[in-house]
């Protein structure tokens, strides 16, 4: 439910985000639920999960919580939550028994000598109120059990002989009442045992999160301010950046709303159904007419046109002595549903304000996926193994689960070598039909591994005309989709340096190999220069990293967080072979059910589909690494108003957007308000 975080789900999330789970508890057993409503498209996860460095507060468990909250069952025990039980040390405090009775005096002596009666602070027993002998019998029974324990554990000198004689007489005088009391105790013990074995409710619990965001941006031009011309004239994938205007960066007000339903059938399993809607129009500041880069994307944006969509459908259940938790996700899969992000800021409502700052981008490889499965296995008290597999378009019988155009396999080891350290080592293997990584945090060149898919190689006419001023460059030969296999490795770290100070870091490396060879066309090297690379398979490698420092509870305010992040979005550091050709603008869907948004980074190699940029024309367009370096700086302060409301002002800055030196620095500021219930 909202307001609780568990290790795997998640979440979202580290000590700074107020998780109620300690490091030792986090590694103790796989969790069945993560932060409710941890949206799959923020994976950027479902909280990771959602690891946390030691926190003061203990988590609610899956069993005892339910008993505490079920007032009907509490009434069977005749308990009152507002009245605590205290020890009564003198029978004279018990108002229901007359002090002139012999029995009262005898019991008082036993209590004072052996300390065997427990009552209530107001001085009554509250047994059967119509017969105070029942109340007295309850006290007598307690003394009998206490003295029997002393006799069994000690020598015969532990209990005086005259006290045994007194107990025998009292037992005879209250024989019927003692039998009744013991019968009631046996009944209560049986009920308690039944409750311990069945401590769950089959009712469905509703939780929710609403995020209001005010955001403004400035800078760029380039990379922003491009235009999207009429598709009927230039094709469906056309962006014109030759004559940029001032970027469209007016202040915006958007929302993201999520509702989650959680149901348990056994007390340990979880069926989760999440709905989402939002109104961040046209990709926010990322689109070509605005800042024109994925590096400007906010963490909480979703362009769903205020339509309610299914975000996640997932079932989790434990096995093998609760040491393994299996996940079946028919819809809304992402790697971070199962693999712990191990990031302090993996929470779109209370974590990083940018998409890049939330978690290691390798957990976002595969773009928008649909179905998947996975498990979280507790190997030892300090090590867990997590495995997940997911696909895109898995419901389509043409490809199905195995032959889908996108699939991803992730494996991760999570360890706590010390009480204040959590580490993770992950491997990801992905297949995409177009060679797109799908993290949507780096440059367009890195996301496409060299701009291959959808581009065109020059034919004889296009190459010849390119050497003539004002000549029609020709149409060239379309490459179509270029399928690729990606291998990625990543490492994550959370290290609590002091009580309120946590250092975080992660890094990722991807190695992509295209599966198709560059085709060979008729012609010679003069007019068809791509022949030089014909028969070769393109490749590309990317690198990304981030470091963070967070101060929790600054200024003595519990639940507040001051965080600083610094890193490099995914950059294509090696690629080849460099090949003449014409790239096309990158139109992709970042969030499930969003409209595709064009982004070019103002890369000079990417222009109108039928009008290659000049000078250079069809020069070396494909397979070229990023030449500059973008750096991401982020600062935010999360202000906790109460347990259900947080306000977060923040700013992030990106230099050389798109890893292009000619692009101007961009600035994105936001004020995020998060409601959870």
N, C-alpha and C positions, 0 to 999 in steps of 0.2 A: 504494500500500500504506500501511497505517498507519505513521505515523512520517515520511512524506514529504508535502510540500505542493507543489502546482503552482498556477500562477496561476489558471486557470479552474476549477475545481472546486472550489468551493469554498469551497470553502471557505472557510471557515472561516475571518478570520484575518489577522494582521498580525505585525509584528516581535515583538510581545509574546508571541505564541503560538509562537514558536520556528520560524517558517517558514524553510526553507533555500532562499531565493530572493532575489536582490537586486532593487532597483528597476529597474536597467538590464536585467537578465535578464527581469524580469516583463513588460516592454514589448517585448522583442526579438521574441518569436514567441508565437502562441497556444499554450496548453498543452493537452496531450491528456488529462491526468488531474489531478484535484484530490485533496484529502485523501480517502483511502479511507473509505467509510462516512459521508461527510458527508450526513446524512439529509435527504431532501427536505422533511420536515415541519419542519425547524428553520429553514427559510427564512422565513426569518428569515435552502448553499450556500452549493449545492454550489456557500464559501470561496470572492458574492463572490465575486465570488469570491475572493475569495480573492486579494486583492492584498496585497502586503507592502512595507513600507518597508525600505530596504536592510538586509540582514543579513550577518553575517560569513561564514556557512557557505555553500558552494556546493551547488547541487542535484545529485543524481545525474541523469545523462542517460538517454535512452531506449535508447541504443545501447551505449556502452562499459561500462555497469554489468553488462550481461548477460555480456559477454565475461569481465569480472573474476570473476564469480561461477561461471562454468562451468568446473569443474576438468577435465572431459574434454577440452575444447578446449585448455586450458592445457597439458595433458600433451603435446599435439602439438608444442608449441613447446619442450618440455623445460625449462619454467620452474619455479622454486621460489620461491613468494611470500615465504618466510622469509629468502631470501638475496638481498641487493641486489647490483647490478652496480657495480663500482668500477674506476677506471682503474689499470692496472698500468704503472708507468713504467720498469721494469727487467726484462729477460728473465730475469735470475738469480733472480727470484721464482717462476718457473715450474718446479715440481718435476718435471714430466713430461719435460723435455728435459735431457740431460746437458750440463753446462757445458764438458766437454772437447771436444765436437764443434765442428768448424769452422763448421758451420751455425748452432750456438747463438751463437757469438761474432759472426758476421756479422749475425744477426737482432738481437742485443742492441744493436749499434752503430746499426742502422737505427731501432730503437725509441727509443733515447736521443736520436737526432738529429731524428727526425720525429714522435715521440709517437703511434705508430699502432696499438698493441695495447690491447685491453680484455679483462680476464679477471675472475676471481672473487676475493673477499677471501681465500680459503684458498690462493691461489697456483696453481691448476690451470686447465687449459683445458676439460676434460671433453668432449672430442670423442668419437671412437671409442676407447674405453679399451683395446681389444685392440691397436691400432696407434697409437702415439704420433706417428707421422709425420702422421697426420690432424690432430692437435692443432697440430703445428708448422705444417702447411700453412694452418690457419685464421689463425694469426698472420701468416704470410707474405702471405696474400691481403689482410689488412687493410693491411699496409704498401704493397702494390702499389697498392691503391685510393687510399691517402693520397698517395702520390707522384704518381700520375696526376693527382689533383686539383691538386696544386701546379704541375705542369707546365702544365696547362690554364689555370690562373688567374694564373700568374706568368711571369717571364722564365726563360730557360734557366739562369740562375745560381742559381735556387732549389734545384736538386738537383745534387749533385756527380756528376761523370762516373764516378768509381770506384764510387759507390753504384749507379748504373745497371748497371754491369758485374756487381756483386755480385748484384743482383736478377735479372739474366738467368741467371746460373749457378744460383742457387737455384730459379728457375722451371723450369729444365731438370731439375734433380735431383729436384724434387717435382712434376713435371708431372701424374702420375696423381692424386696426392693433391689438387692444386689443382682439377682437373676435378671430382673428387668433392665437394669443399667447395662449389664454385660451383653444382653441381647441387642440392645440399641447400638452398642459399640461394634459388635460383630456386623450388624447391618450397614453401619457407616463405613467400616473398613471394606466391605464388599463393594459398596457403591464407589468408594475412592479407587479401588483397583480397576473397576470397570471404566471409570473416567480416565485413568492413566493410559489404558489401552485404547481408548477412543476419544482422544482430546482433539477434536476438530469439528468444524461446522460445515455442512454442505451448502450453506448460503453463499451467494456471490457478493463480493465486496466491491464497491465502486470507489475509485480514486480519481483525482483530476489535477491538472496543471494548466494554468493560463499564464502566458507571457505577453506583456506589452513592451514594445521596444520603440524608442525614439532614436533615430540614427541620422547622422549627417556625414558627408565626406567632402574632401577637397584634395587638390593636387592633380597629378596626371596630365593629360593633354600634351604629349602622349603619356600613357597608352590609350586614354579614353577619347570620347567624342566622335567615334566613327558613326556611320549611318548604315542602315539595313535597307537596301533598295528593293524595288518591286520584284518579287520572286518570279513573276511571269516574264520578266525581261532578262533576268540574270540567273535564273535557276533557284532552287530551294535553299541552296547554301551559299548565300552571297552577302559579303560585308565590304563596305567601301571605306577604307581608312586613308585614302590619298589626300583628302581635303578635310581634316578633322575640325570639328567645332568644339566649343566649350562642352566638357562632359556634363551630362545630366545628373547632378549630385545634390538636388534639393533635399531638405530635411524630410524624412519620412516617418510615419507612424504605422507600425504593423503589429500583428498579433500571431501567436501560435497557441492553439488550444488542443489539449489531449485529454482523453477520458480512457480509463482502464478498468476492466472487469477481471477480477481474480477469483477463481473457484478451486476448492480442494475436495477430492472425493475420498481420500484415505487419511487425511491429516498431514501427509508428507508431500503429496504431489501438488502441482500447480497448473491450472489451465488459465492462460492469460489472453485476453482479447483487448486490443488497444485501437482506439479511433483517433484521428487527427484531422485538423483543418488549420488553414493559415491563409494569409493574404499578402505575402511579400512579392509584389508584382514584378514580372520580367527578370527574375533572378537577382533583384536588389541592385547593388552597385557593381555586380560582376559583368553585366551585359555590355556589349560593344558600344552602345550609345552612352554608357556611363563610364566606369573606370576600366572596363574591358579586360578584366583579369580575375581568375579564380582566387587569387591571393587577397581579394577584397571581400570575400564571402563571410557573412556573420554566422555564428553558430546556430542561431535560433530561427533562421528564415526558411520559409516554405511557400512556394507560389502555387497554392491549391485553389485559388479563386473562391475562398470561403466554402468550398464543398467538403463535406465530411467523407473521409476515406478510411478504409481499413489500413492500419499501420502495422499491426503485428498479431499473429495467431500462433500461439506456442503452448506446448504441453511438456512439463518437466516431471520426472519421477525418479526416486532413488532406487538403488539395487545393491546387492552384495554387502549387506550390513550397513547400508547408508554411506558407503565409501565411494560410490559412483553415482553421479546424477546424469541421467540421459535427457536430451532435449530433442523434441520433434517439432519442427517449425514449418508448417505448410505454407505460410505466407509471412513475408517481412524479414527474411533471414539476412543477417550480416555476420561477419566473423566475430565481432565483438559481442554478439549474443551469447557466445560460448567462451571465447578466449578473453581472459581478463586484460583490459587495456592497461592496467597498472599505471594510471595517470591521475594526478590530483585534480584535474580539471575536466574530466569526462562527464559533464553534466550540462546540458544546454540551458537549464534554468538557473544554475548556481555556479557553473564552472567558467571556462574560458569564453570570452565574447566572440572569438573568431573560430571558424571551422578548423583551421590549421592547428590552433593551440590546444584542441581537445585531446587528441591521442595520436599515436604513431600512424602515419598514413598507410603503412603496409596493412593495417587492419581494415582499410577501406578499399583495398584492391578488388576489382571485379565489378565496379560500377553498381547499378541497381540490380540486386538479386531478388529471388522469390522464395524458393523453398530450400530447406536444409536440415541436417541432423548433426548431432554432436554429443560429446560426453565430457564430464569433468571428474577426474579420478584422483582420489587422495592416495598417493603412493606411500607417504609417510607423514609424520607430524609436521614436517617442514617442506614437503615437495608435493606438487600436484601436476598431473599431466592432463592437458586439455586438447581435444581434437574436434574439428568442425569441418563439414563439407556442405557447400551450397551451390545452387545453380540459378540461372536466369531463364525465364520462359519454360519452366519445368512442366507446366500443364499442357504445353503444346505437344501433341503426339508425334510431330515430325522429328523432334529432338528428344523430348522427355528429360529425365533426370541425368542420363548418361551422355546423350548426344546434344546437349544444349549448346547455344552459341556463346555462353559464358558459364564458367564453373570455377570454383576456388576451393582449395583444401588448405586448412591451417592447422598447425601443431605448435603447442607451446608448453614449456616447462616453467612453472612459477615456484619460487623458493623464498623462504625467509631464513637466510643464514644467521641473522641476528634479530633480536626483538624489535629493533628500530629500522630494519631494512627489509624491503620487498624487491625482488628482482624477477625479471622474466626474459626468456630467450625463445623467440618464435621463428617458425619457417612457414612460408606461404608459397603454394604452387597454384598458378592460375592459368586458365585458357580463355582467350577472347577472340572472337571472329574478326575483330578489326584492329587488334593490337593496342587498344586503349587501356591504360591502367585503371582509370575510374576513381582515383582518389579525390580529384577536383580540389586540390590544394596547391599544386605546383604550376609550372609554366605549361602552356599549350604544347610546346615542343616536348616537354617531359611526359605529359599525359598521353601523347600520341606516339611516343618513342621515335620521334624524328619526322612526324607529319606525313607518314606514308599512306595510310588508308584513305581512300576517296580521292587521292590526287591523280595527276596525269603525267605521263611521260611524253616527251615531244616526238612527233613523227617527222618525216622529212620536210613537210610543208611548214610546220610550226618552227622547226629549227632554222630553216632557210629564211623565213620571213622575220624571225626575231633579229636577224642581222641587218634588216632594212628599216630605216626610220619610217614611222607612220604606217607600216604594213600590218595587215591582219596577222596576228600571231598564230592563227590556226587553232584547231580544237585539240590536237594531241590525242593520245590514247589513254583511256581511263584505266586505272589500276584496279578499281573496286576495293572491296575489303581485303585487308592483308591479315590473316590470322596469325596469332603469336602465342608463345608459351612464356610465362614469366615465373622466375624463381626469386623469392625475396627472403631476406633474413632481417631480423630486428631484435633489439635489446631495449629493455625498459628498466628504470630504477626509481624507487622512492626511498629516501633516506632522511629520517628525522634527526636533524642535527642537534636540536634542543627541544624542550617541551613544546614550544609554539612555533618552531622554525623547521620547515621541511624543504629539502632539495630534491628536485625531480629531473630526470633526463631520459631521453630516448633517441635512438638512431635507427635508420632503415636504409637498406641497400637492395636495389632491384636489378635483376639481370634478365632482359627480355630478348628472345630470339624469335624472329619471324619464321614461319613454317614454309612459306612460298619463296621461290626464287624470283629475282627480277627478270621479267620476260625479255626476250630478244625479238626485235622487229626487223623487217627487211630494210636494208640500206647499208651504208658504209659508215666509218667512224667520223667522216666529215659532217654528214647530214643527220646521223642518228647516234649521237654521242653516248646514249645509254647502253650501247652495245658493250662498252668497256666494262660495265658492271653486270652485264647479263649473266645469269646463272648463279649469282651470289645471293645469299640470304641476309637481309638487313638485321641489325642488332642494335641494342641500346641499353645503357646502364644509368641508373639514377641514384642519387644520394640525398638524404634529408636528415636533419637532426634538430633537437630542441633542448634547452636547459631552462629550468624554472626555479624560483625561490618564492616561498609563500610564508607569510607571517599570520598565524591564526590568532584570534582574540586580541587584536591590537587595541591599544588604549584601554585595555581592561574590559572590552565589550565581548561577551561570550557569543560565539557564532559568527562574528565578523571575520573577514579575510582580506588581506592585502597581498596581491600576487604580481610578480614580474616574470615575463617570459621572453626568451630570446632564441631565435633559431633560423634555419634556412629551409624554406619550402622545397619540395622535390625538384631537383635540378638534373638535367641530362648531362652527365659528365663525360660520357663516351658514346659514340654512335658511328654507324657506317653501313655500307659505303656511301660516301657523299655522291649524290646522283642528280643530274639535271632533271627538272620537272616543275610542275606547278601544284602547289598545295591548295587546299580548299579550307574555308573557315570551319571552325570546330563548333558544331551544333550538338549539344549533348544534354541529357536529362540528369540533373544532379540528385533530385529527390523523386521518389516514386510518385507517378501521376502528375508531376510538374510538366509544363511545356518546355520543349528544348530551347536553350538560350545560346545565342552565338557569342563566342569569345575568341579573340585573335591575339591578345597581348600586344597589338600593334606590330606584330612580326612582319617585316617587310616581305617575307616570302609568302604571306597569306593575304590575298586581296580578292577582288571580284573573281568569281568562278571562271568567267570567260574573258578576263582581261588581266593577264599577268602584269605584275608591277614592273616598272622601268625606273632606272636602268637595270640591266641584269636579265630581264625577261625570264627565260627558262634556264637560268644559271643553276648552280648547285643549290637546290631547294630541299632535297630529302637527305636524311641521315646526317644531319649536322648538329653537333653538341651545342649546348648553351654557352655563350661566350662571357657573359657577365654573371654576377651573383646577387640575388635578392636576399635581403635580411629582414626578418620579421621581429619587431619590438612591440611588446604588449604590456599594458599596465591596467589593472582594474581593482576596485575596492568593493567587496560585497558587504552591504550593510544589512544586518538582520534586524527586522522590525519585531517579529515574533516567530513562533514556530511555523507559521503558515505564509509569511510574507518576507521577501527579500528585495532590496533595491541595489542595483549594481551599475555605477557609472564606470566607463572604461574607454580606453583609446588604444588603437594599434596602428603602427606605421610600417610601411613596406618600402624599402629602397629598391631601385632598379626593377620595378614590377615586371614579371615574366622573364627574369634573368636577362634583361636587355638594358644595356648601359644608356641608351638614348631615352629611355622612359623616365619620366619624372617621378619623384617620391609621392606616394599617396598616403592620406590620413583618413581614418575612419573612427568616429566617436559615437558612442551609444549610451543610452540610459535604459537599462533593462529592469523591468519590474516583474517579479515572479510570485504567483499565488499558487499554493498547493493545499489540497484538501483530501 
